[in-house]
Amino acid sequence: MAKEDNPKVTQEQSADVDRLRKRLELMDERLDNLDSMVTAVVERVMSQPISISITCPRCGHVMDIVLSGVHKPKK
């Protein structure tokens, strides 16, 4: 059987892992905040129609995009 290598974890590596763990926690918190904001925007969109007018820069044709949704009443 081959010997298993068990490298010792140095203090520097432990500090790196702690920093990485902290950064992942911060990113998770930011993603949760983004999720909350997107949910709030979607709830507003679903409660009222939104119309977006876009003009083509080449031909000048105006395109209307209408977003409408059905807002289900909360029980």
Secondary structure as the mmCIF struct_conf table of DSSP 4:
data_model
#
loop_
_struct_conf.conf_type_id
_struct_conf.id
_struct_conf.beg_label_comp_id
_struct_conf.beg_label_asym_id
_struct_conf.beg_label_seq_id
_struct_conf.end_label_comp_id
_struct_conf.end_label_asym_id
_struct_conf.end_label_seq_id
HELX_LH_PP_P HELX_LH_PP_P1 ALA A 2 ASP A 5
HELX_LH_PP_P HELX_LH_PP_P2 PRO A 7 THR A 10
HELX_RH_AL_P HELX_RH_AL_P1 GLN A 11 SER A 47
BEND BEND1 GLN A 48 GLN A 48
STRN STRN1 ILE A 50 THR A 55
TURN_TY1_P TURN_TY1_P1 PRO A 57 CYS A 59
STRN STRN2 VAL A 62 LEU A 67
HELX_LH_PP_P HELX_LH_PP_P3 LYS A 72 LYS A 74
#
